Amino acid sequence: MKNEQNKRRDFLKNTITSATGLVLLPSISQEIIAGTTKNQTIVAPYIHQNIAPKIKFSVIGMNHAHIYGQVEAVIRGGGELVSYFAKEADLLSNFAKRYPNAKQASGEAEILEDSSIQLVLSSAIASERAPLGIRVMKHGKDFMSDKPGITTLEQLAEVRKVQKETKRIYSIMYSERFENRATVKAGELVKAGAIGKVVQTIGMGPHRINLASRPAWFFDKKQFGGILCDIGSHQCDQFLFFTGSTKAEIVSSQVANYTHKQYPQFEDFGDMVLRGNEGTGYVRVDWFSPDGLKTWGDGRLTILGTEGYIEIRKNIDIASRDHGNNLYLVNNKETKYIDCSNEVLPYGEQLVNDIVNRTETAMTQEHCFLATELSIKAQKFAHTLV
């Protein structure tokens, strides 16, 4: 048996390193080889086609690990990572190990003044993202932010103003939709009329707190924006997308800090009710994922239509499956489970094409701004429970 496992590793290693047209990050190939033992297979998360890039992009600010997903999305879409900068030495070191072919810039100005760069990505401290995005757009470049991409209504007004003046793209990567394959598949099913007209969404966004790994800014509402502004923005995006609403308002919202009193500016629970011109929505987000769960959060989305419904179990199906990307479809014809693990994630390619063609296929600018406006207003006017 041991000999067979060794043969399997050798075969996989040779296949990976010799496959024409594919490039693996150095650390990833080792993870695949090490992971292909009995009853365990680790799938490479980052496999890049060796094709000529359509755009060049850079990174400024990497205070949240979401930056790696952002970078990978753009690389998959046809972008070349040229340079990066952050103020924190440890974050720079980790990023350099992952992307050794990119250049560490001397500062923000070097990137902003580089005319070859078309797009800047950032997962800086949340409250710093909008001001950075404004500087990026004023330098004639497009911008992609981690969520929340904007934390106050004042920031939103200024971002809208500058975006209108410069005609640059200000994109917020709502990864619970763009980077979840089951949610992408649900969008295709809804568009095809599988459940009729969507009338309501129910989004659940539980997260694991992992206190020891969180930086100080994570607990300061002025810096992270509050729970509804932060992780609630994912749900506002999905509500607008699946109902097709172009206008919406917050009916009610509430927040609480139930169990983290040592951080008085932190919130570990929040919910909201939304009403749009094409449907309604309910959102609940929290930081209560228990340690016994095999993933960081049992995220779920239910999409109710006039002829059926879809339930997405994003990261795990606790009843039967440890993997994510699970979709259940129920309509007048059938009840069906769909494993969406192999669905294509189109956001990165769509955004790159939008940058090249000056189009809005990844996400309209107004949708981007309305989703964040709803989450900011839900936060600002929320009733505090405790």
Wavefront OBJ file of the C-alpha trace (Angstrom):
o trace
v 0.000 0.000 0.000
v 2.823 2.399 0.893
v 4.487 1.724 -2.453
v 1.235 2.444 -4.259
v 0.876 5.766 -2.437
v 4.428 6.726 -3.403
v 3.701 5.911 -7.030
v 0.578 8.021 -6.881
v 2.519 10.971 -5.471
v 5.213 10.628 -8.151
v 2.638 10.423 -10.916
v 0.804 13.499 -9.642
v 4.030 15.431 -9.178
v 5.165 14.669 -12.713
v 1.747 15.512 -14.116
v 1.634 18.824 -12.287
v 5.116 19.973 -13.148
v 4.981 18.981 -16.802
v 1.433 19.916 -17.754
v 1.584 22.285 -20.697
v -0.044 25.658 -20.167
v -0.408 25.448 -16.381
v 1.558 27.227 -13.683
v 1.386 26.370 -9.972
v 2.560 28.517 -7.108
v 5.563 26.745 -5.514
v 3.872 26.044 -2.185
v 0.700 24.729 -3.784
v 2.255 21.807 -5.653
v 3.732 20.533 -2.395
v 0.360 20.820 -0.675
v -1.252 18.724 -3.388
v 1.431 16.050 -3.254
v 1.418 15.909 0.545
v -2.346 15.774 0.614
v -2.867 12.834 -1.704
v -2.745 10.174 0.971
v -5.276 7.501 1.777
v -8.818 8.865 2.113
v -7.599 12.422 1.601
v -7.211 14.586 -1.462
v -6.314 18.263 -1.351
v -7.372 20.120 -4.475
v -5.112 22.915 -5.671
v -6.881 26.223 -4.992
v -4.724 28.233 -7.382
v -3.961 26.903 -10.856
v -3.238 29.577 -13.435
v -3.370 29.374 -17.183
v -0.125 30.471 -18.772
v -1.649 33.086 -21.050
v -0.746 36.641 -21.969
v -2.260 39.018 -19.379
v -4.964 41.451 -20.411
v -4.179 43.975 -17.659
v -1.527 44.738 -15.062
v -2.506 45.292 -11.443
v -1.052 46.039 -8.022
v -1.965 45.731 -4.342
v -1.933 48.487 -1.719
v -2.866 47.373 1.807
v -3.334 43.765 2.891
v -4.676 43.912 6.443
v -7.219 41.164 5.760
v -6.339 37.794 4.252
v -9.154 38.279 1.727
v -6.500 39.986 -0.395
v -5.279 36.574 -1.526
v -8.699 35.644 -2.892
v -8.913 39.030 -4.589
v -5.536 38.575 -6.250
v -6.344 35.055 -7.389
v -9.638 36.157 -8.923
v -7.894 38.782 -11.048
v -5.084 36.432 -12.065
v -7.656 33.835 -13.144
v -9.367 36.560 -15.111
v -6.270 37.538 -17.061
v -4.433 39.985 -14.814
v -0.711 40.161 -14.077
v 0.306 41.096 -10.532
v 3.126 43.614 -10.948
v 3.728 45.192 -7.544
v 2.485 45.541 -3.984
v 2.861 47.693 -0.891
v 1.781 47.581 2.740
v 2.937 49.443 5.836
v 3.286 46.267 7.913
v 6.516 44.260 7.527
v 4.976 40.926 8.508
v 2.164 41.264 5.977
v 4.672 42.190 3.265
v 6.788 39.151 4.079
v 3.886 36.727 3.834
v 2.675 38.278 0.595
v 6.161 38.168 -0.955
v 6.416 34.440 -0.215
v 3.140 33.800 -2.011
v 3.957 36.014 -5.004
v 7.747 36.045 -5.442
v 7.593 37.339 -9.025
v 5.862 40.598 -8.075
v 7.849 43.672 -6.999
v 7.652 45.207 -3.535
v 7.043 48.905 -4.154
v 8.755 51.578 -2.066
v 5.420 53.168 -1.200
v 1.884 53.896 -2.322
v 3.018 56.703 -4.619
v 5.189 54.384 -6.706
v 2.134 52.310 -7.597
v -0.242 55.230 -8.101
v 2.200 56.982 -10.416
v 2.959 53.874 -12.497
v 1.056 54.451 -15.743
v 1.237 50.763 -16.688
v -0.969 49.751 -13.740
v -4.682 49.655 -14.607
v -6.155 48.208 -11.406
v -5.357 48.452 -7.694
v -6.613 45.930 -5.134
v -6.849 46.494 -1.391
v -7.849 44.832 1.853
v -6.484 47.635 4.005
v -8.123 48.494 7.340
v -11.783 48.864 6.403
v -12.116 52.582 7.186
v -9.072 53.334 4.981
v -10.348 51.611 1.838
v -12.612 54.350 0.494
v -10.017 57.153 0.858
v -7.493 54.913 -0.901
v -9.990 54.110 -3.652
v -10.535 57.819 -4.209
v -6.791 58.382 -4.599
v -6.587 55.433 -6.984
v -9.415 56.724 -9.186
v -7.946 60.231 -9.231
v -4.761 58.659 -10.612
v -6.730 57.174 -13.509
v -6.887 53.595 -12.251
v -9.715 51.232 -11.395
v -10.109 49.928 -7.838
v -11.235 46.684 -6.238
v -11.778 46.629 -2.484
v -12.434 43.890 -0.019
v -15.751 44.317 1.760
v -16.729 46.597 3.372
v -15.430 48.845 0.646
v -16.939 51.935 2.310
v -17.773 52.444 5.996
v -19.675 55.756 6.259
v -22.282 57.660 4.287
v -19.830 60.572 4.006
v -17.265 58.290 2.400
v -19.930 56.902 0.080
v -20.923 60.377 -1.108
v -17.315 61.264 -1.908
v -16.637 57.933 -3.642
v -19.750 58.369 -5.780
v -18.669 61.902 -6.686
v -15.142 60.942 -7.701
v -16.275 57.831 -9.557
v -18.714 59.902 -11.597
v -16.020 62.477 -12.371
v -13.283 60.007 -13.295
v -15.435 57.257 -14.863
v -13.220 54.679 -13.165
v -14.521 51.355 -11.795
v -14.958 51.081 -8.026
v -15.654 47.405 -7.349
v -16.243 45.729 -4.005
v -15.543 42.009 -3.924
v -18.585 40.532 -2.201
v -16.908 37.157 -1.926
v -19.879 35.270 -0.469
v -21.436 35.632 -3.915
v -18.500 36.049 -6.291
v -16.275 33.398 -4.704
v -18.892 30.788 -3.777
v -19.612 28.373 -6.617
v -23.048 27.348 -5.349
v -24.136 30.980 -5.216
v -22.916 31.496 -8.771
v -24.911 28.427 -9.851
v -27.983 29.751 -8.055
v -27.715 32.936 -10.091
v -27.797 30.894 -13.295
v -30.822 28.890 -12.115
v -32.738 31.995 -11.080
v -31.975 33.657 -14.404
v -33.240 30.545 -16.211
v -36.558 30.754 -14.302
v -36.062 27.578 -12.250
v -38.042 28.960 -9.277
v -40.164 31.618 -10.968
v -39.969 35.201 -9.766
v -37.869 35.682 -6.646
v -39.835 37.361 -3.867
v -37.563 36.983 -0.830
v -34.044 36.088 0.270
v -32.975 34.906 3.725
v -29.244 35.185 4.309
v -27.384 33.726 7.271
v -23.744 34.740 7.750
v -22.261 33.179 10.898
v -18.497 33.561 11.442
v -15.912 32.159 13.868
v -14.317 34.839 16.012
v -10.766 33.409 16.427
v -9.947 36.089 18.986
v -6.226 35.395 19.195
v -5.710 36.048 15.486
v -7.588 39.354 15.293
v -5.754 42.699 15.139
v -6.790 45.644 17.316
v -8.638 47.450 14.501
v -11.017 44.497 14.182
v -12.637 45.511 17.495
v -12.899 49.260 16.799
v -16.206 50.146 15.147
v -14.757 53.291 13.610
v -12.202 51.166 11.797
v -14.157 48.011 10.864
v -17.535 49.719 10.372
v -19.753 47.559 12.593
v -21.117 44.077 12.022
v -23.897 45.055 9.595
v -21.651 47.354 7.600
v -18.968 44.671 7.475
v -20.253 41.125 6.980
v -23.819 42.359 6.467
v -22.727 43.929 3.175
v -22.386 40.435 1.658
v -26.041 39.808 2.372
v -27.218 43.154 1.013
v -25.409 42.373 -2.226
v -27.091 38.974 -2.516
v -30.511 40.399 -1.690
v -30.247 42.961 -4.498
v -28.803 40.471 -6.957
v -31.327 37.683 -6.499
v -34.444 39.825 -6.195
v -33.328 42.095 -9.032
v -34.078 45.165 -6.932
v -32.632 48.474 -8.111
v -34.146 50.467 -5.243
v -34.307 49.343 -1.622
v -34.583 50.481 1.973
v -33.913 49.179 5.467
v -37.161 48.372 7.265
v -35.474 47.581 10.594
v -32.074 46.601 11.967
v -30.545 45.713 15.306
v -27.139 44.867 16.761
v -25.772 43.459 19.994
v -22.590 42.583 21.837
v -23.694 39.557 23.804
v -20.454 37.876 24.864
v -17.478 40.110 24.070
v -17.851 42.837 26.686
v -14.066 43.232 26.881
v -14.403 44.923 23.477
v -17.069 47.598 24.016
v -16.870 48.826 20.378
v -17.439 45.340 18.975
v -20.719 43.665 17.938
v -21.195 39.913 17.726
v -24.799 39.852 16.461
v -26.840 41.784 13.953
v -29.879 41.415 11.744
v -31.945 43.473 9.331
v -35.102 43.439 7.241
v -34.914 44.862 3.708
v -37.577 45.956 1.245
v -36.779 46.442 -2.432
v -38.765 47.317 -5.511
v -38.624 43.650 -6.583
v -38.665 41.706 -3.316
v -37.902 41.554 0.385
v -35.072 40.152 2.468
v -33.991 39.109 5.937
v -30.360 38.985 7.073
v -28.726 37.603 10.212
v -24.982 37.778 10.833
v -22.981 36.816 13.914
v -19.630 35.795 15.375
v -20.874 32.677 17.141
v -19.645 29.778 14.974
v -18.707 27.110 17.552
v -15.288 25.472 17.591
v -16.893 22.097 16.928
v -17.897 23.166 13.421
v -15.497 21.935 10.739
v -15.379 25.294 8.979
v -15.409 28.989 9.889
v -19.155 29.420 9.343
v -22.268 27.526 8.282
v -23.280 30.184 5.778
v -26.677 29.688 4.152
v -28.876 31.485 1.672
v -32.504 30.679 0.902
v -34.022 32.162 -2.249
v -37.819 31.984 -2.369
v -39.541 32.132 -5.733
v -43.147 31.943 -6.875
v -42.538 28.453 -8.306
v -39.986 26.971 -5.917
v -36.980 27.755 -3.786
v -33.226 27.291 -3.608
v -31.174 26.715 -0.480
v -27.410 27.162 -0.581
v -25.192 25.684 2.101
v -22.055 27.592 1.290
v -19.247 26.125 3.370
v -20.558 22.848 4.783
v -23.665 20.685 4.907
v -23.728 19.552 8.532
v -26.288 16.836 7.816
v -24.211 14.898 5.305
v -21.197 16.667 3.736
v -18.053 18.335 5.075
v -17.429 20.268 1.859
v -19.042 23.487 0.689
v -20.786 24.627 -2.508
v -23.982 22.682 -1.824
v -27.219 23.685 -3.546
v -30.738 22.334 -3.100
v -33.377 23.079 -5.721
v -37.078 22.484 -5.089
v -39.688 23.419 -7.697
v -42.825 22.064 -9.345
v -40.812 19.481 -11.280
v -38.303 18.081 -8.818
v -36.358 18.158 -5.588
v -32.685 18.084 -6.449
v -29.262 18.344 -4.838
v -26.460 19.891 -6.911
v -22.783 19.673 -5.958
v -21.402 22.935 -7.343
v -17.734 22.278 -6.578
v -16.745 22.450 -10.247
v -18.685 25.558 -11.212
v -16.654 28.358 -12.788
v -16.173 31.610 -10.867
v -16.668 34.368 -13.459
v -16.135 37.572 -11.453
v -12.401 37.959 -12.040
v -12.620 37.517 -15.791
v -15.681 39.737 -16.019
v -13.969 42.519 -14.067
v -10.811 42.302 -16.186
v -12.929 42.502 -19.334
v -14.840 45.454 -17.886
v -11.538 47.246 -17.302
v -10.453 46.600 -20.874
v -13.827 47.320 -22.524
v -15.243 49.903 -20.032
v -18.372 47.803 -19.489
v -20.340 46.637 -16.402
v -20.645 42.863 -16.712
v -19.183 41.883 -13.322
v -21.438 44.239 -11.365
v -23.024 47.551 -12.183
v -21.590 50.529 -10.374
v -24.981 51.436 -8.958
v -25.491 47.918 -7.588
v -22.092 48.095 -5.898
v -22.926 51.412 -4.267
v -26.504 50.496 -3.318
v -25.413 47.297 -1.553
v -22.931 49.187 0.579
v -25.391 52.050 1.162
v -27.920 49.594 2.584
v -25.384 47.971 4.901
v -24.106 51.356 6.123
v -27.647 52.616 6.799
v -28.594 49.361 8.537
v -25.574 49.870 10.796
v -26.066 53.585 11.375
v -29.723 53.351 12.360
v -29.638 49.973 14.124
v -31.294 49.503 17.504
v -28.802 48.290 20.090
v -30.123 45.287 22.008
v -27.485 45.032 24.738
l 1 2 3 4 5 6 7 8 9 10 11 12 13 14 15 16 17 18 19 20 21 22 23 24 25 26 27 28 29 30 31 32 33 34 35 36 37 38 39 40 41 42 43 44 45 46 47 48 49 50 51 52 53 54 55 56 57 58 59 60 61 62 63 64 65 66 67 68 69 70 71 72 73 74 75 76 77 78 79 80 81 82 83 84 85 86 87 88 89 90 91 92 93 94 95 96 97 98 99 100 101 102 103 104 105 106 107 108 109 110 111 112 113 114 115 116 117 118 119 120 121 122 123 124 125 126 127 128 129 130 131 132 133 134 135 136 137 138 139 140 141 142 143 144 145 146 147 148 149 150 151 152 153 154 155 156 157 158 159 160 161 162 163 164 165 166 167 168 169 170 171 172 173 174 175 176 177 178 179 180 181 182 183 184 185 186 187 188 189 190 191 192 193 194 195 196 197 198 199 200 201 202 203 204 205 206 207 208 209 210 211 212 213 214 215 216 217 218 219 220 221 222 223 224 225 226 227 228 229 230 231 232 233 234 235 236 237 238 239 240 241 242 243 244 245 246 247 248 249 250 251 252 253 254 255 256 257 258 259 260 261 262 263 264 265 266 267 268 269 270 271 272 273 274 275 276 277 278 279 280 281 282 283 284 285 286 287 288 289 290 291 292 293 294 295 296 297 298 299 300 301 302 303 304 305 306 307 308 309 310 311 312 313 314 315 316 317 318 319 320 321 322 323 324 325 326 327 328 329 330 331 332 333 334 335 336 337 338 339 340 341 342 343 344 345 346 347 348 349 350 351 352 353 354 355 356 357 358 359 360 361 362 363 364 365 366 367 368 369 370 371 372 373 374 375 376 377 378 379 380 381 382 383 384 385 386
